[in-house]
Structures are given as structure tokens and as C-alpha cells.
């Protein structure tokens, strides 16, 4: 007779030793019933080292008397999965009258189809209605409309909604942030209507009121078009002054600051970056670190926040203690690199309809790129090196028609090196390959961030990003890692982690430069069709 038990959620083994208790009952001579408790002890190393592969699954077998215990071992657990289970989506409430620019802000920050978001906000406003979209699986929106002067009913509806969300026990159901969209007023108009002021004052009446509110000042461009640059600038400064003066008594009433960002259509990228950055900072401070990380995943305008989230999550588990290999004991290099890979891909949250970023072929190409164990010394002067400029220059060169075909054959061909199927060992070569994989993939994600608005993610776009990285800085990254591995192993502390972060920061595209860099990439869609598919 075979008995089995399935645990949902899966039992996570995070200690070195654990035990399994089995309650047995059997009949002696068919007459006397006897109960017996069998305790079986395991160690983590024993479980991993003595496991065998059967039909693509790792199993551990242990025999105790007449009883054989079979434990199926799952792959390395994802750090991101635990965060996303607690908070699958960033939940945002947007407030403001129709026509103040709410749709444009949301569309730009989270890269949602303009038609989808505009239709949602044109419908009858229902603050309880949740707006989900396949354009961005990490985001959910509520539209609370605006506040007319003396409209106490609207203020009450929003207050009640916030209060209900605050009382919900699960982080995924709580409200994570509020954007209050306020148009810059015309001359002699009031900046904050009485309804808005009533709402802001009401924060003190809401239990657990630590939901960050960010005021977005919109429609600045109306003044730019109607006045000279000098006068428009003066209007903006006057508006900021009025806002500070208006908010001072409100801030005193609610005992907290009310952050604000001026949004301009002429500088939408930069101003929405500021809005998102202020929002994630306050979500981390007032709500939960998990919600802030998911907000960084959901937003699609600030490349710096993507890099920050990658580092924060990497430091939690898979980037730590690489020299000793403590987190990867008993797993193959393929399993370890696949776990690292999955975490990074989820953080960047690209629209990847065919899951090319998680494909076997992409991972194989990355791992093959680690095969050259003897990189030539690199002479790049880090202090003068601009990763973004180098990458865009490489892309433009690749996409510019030449008298010869692009050299893509060197990275094609689907196979995995033998070492990838070996158990992770704490050696210099293993450390070098793992560090290189992390930095390589993070750099390629940055390049895809530049390319994604021009072309949807596909195998050909991924290959373009990989070729640009190869040309721009891959040799330097690998040479820098290989030259420092020996000293990293000898030093106390997690210097491998510090070196990874240092190299990522040296090879980071600045958020303030992303839009200008993207504009330099020529449109050569015909070069990205048949010749660069997976082979």
C-alpha cells in the first residue's frame, strides 16, 4: 500500500536539520490494533546530496524498517515569489476631476494602453471598481473622482473606502498609495478647493492613516502655451509657494508632510519619474517594504528603481554568500542560475507575450557567454565610462546597414555546457561565473528597458540587447570579476556581493538619461525579423 501527502503551500526547509513524524496503525494477528509513531530525522545536506533525478524530478529515498519515504524536492525557491504572494499588485487610488490628466499619468507610469485606461476613467466613477489590465500584471487601479466645493458626499465615500481598505488583513487588499491630481489654477483661482482640503484634513480621522498621499500638480503646459517662458516659470514658482502655504495648516492638522510633484507634458518622462520615486519612497516608509518593491516592479518609467529592486531582492538570498555557496548546497549550477534568472526577470516586469525572457534558449545563450574562462585584460577607464552611451552606440552600429551581414552566428545554437549540470561547488570558477551571470543579466535588462518602447520583447530584440552588451562592456565586466575573485575568496565578509553591486552601479543607465538615449536608437525593424530568431 502506498500513502502520500501533498503540502500546500510547499514545506520550505530553511534549517539544517528537520524531522518527519509518521503515525502508523496496524493489526496484530488481525485482532489487536497497535499504534506506533515513527520519527525520521533528516539533514539538509543529506537530503540534497542523496537526491536522484527521476523523470525530471529530484527525489530523496529513505527506508525505515518496512517503510520507504520518498520526498520530492522542488527547485530553489524564488525570493520574488514570496514577495508577490504577499502583495501580487501595487494598489493605487487616483483622485481628481475629469480632465486634469489622471489617465496620462497612469498610462505613462505603468505603460498601460491609453485606450484601456481612458475608457475605465470615462465610465461612471465607482471607487470600489478594480481596474486590472494584461498590459501590467503588477498593477491595480481605483478611480475616486474629484471633490467639488462643498461636496461632502464624495469626501465621505473616499474616506469610507480608505478606512475599509486599511482594515483588510492582507497586504494585497490594502491601499498602498494615493495620487491627488490638482490642476495649477488660473489667476485668482483657489489651488486647493474646499473639498480637497476637507479630504486632506480627514486623514487624521482615519485609523492607521499611514497611506502616502502625493499631490500631482498638472496642466502646467497650459501656462507655457499662453505665457512667455519667464511668466510661465514665475506662475509655477507662485503655484509652488501657494501650495506650500495651503498645505502648511493641513500638514499641521494631519501631523505629516504632503509631498507634491509638478507634472509637465513637455517633460513627462522626467516629471513622472519624480512622481513614481516619491511614491515608492513613501510606500516603503509608511506601508510595507513588499508593497514598495512591487510598486518598483509595476512602474515602467524609472530604470533606476528597477536596478534598486534587483539589488534589494538579490541581497535577500540568491546573491548572498556566493563564495561559500551556502544557499546553493546540493543544487546544480543550472538550477542556481535559473533561480537567479527568474527573480531578475520578474522584477523588470516586461510585456513578454511569448515568455522569451524565461525561455531555455535565452538562459543557454547567457550561460554560453560564461564559457570563455580566460578573458583578455580590459583597459576600459571606469571613471570615463558611460554605459548608456556605449550601449546605444553599439545598437546604432548593429542596426546600421553595412556591406556585411551582422555577426549573430557566434551566439546562436542551443546547447548547455557540461559544467552547468554539475553541483555548485565553492570554487573561484563557480564564483566568477555566478557573479558574471548576475551582472550580465542585469545589464541586458537595462538595454531591453531602452528597447521595449520601440519593439515588443521577442527573441530578436533580446539578441539585439545581448549583442549590444557584448560590444559595449561585457569583456570589461568579466575581466573585472576574474581579476578580483582570488582576493574576494580570501577576505572576510560578503565581498562578492559588494563587488556585484559595485559593477552594476558602474554599468547603470541613469534614469535622467534614459529618454534621450532611447531617442538616439534608429528604427530598423526590418533588421530584427527573420535573421535573429532563436536557433
Helices and strands as residue ranges (DSSP letters): E 17-28, E 32-43, H 44-49, E 52-54, E 57-64, E 67-73, H 79-86, E 90-95, H 102-110, H 114-122, E 139-143, H 152-167, G 171-173, E 177-183, H 194-202, G 203-205, E 212-218, H 220-226, H 229-254, E 260-262, G 265-267, H 268-286, H 289-298, H 303-316, G 326-328, H 333-348, G 356-358, H 360-368, G 382-384, H 387-399, G 409-411, G 418-421, H 428-452, H 459-469, I 470-474, H 475-490, H 495-506, H 511-519, G 525-528, G 530-532
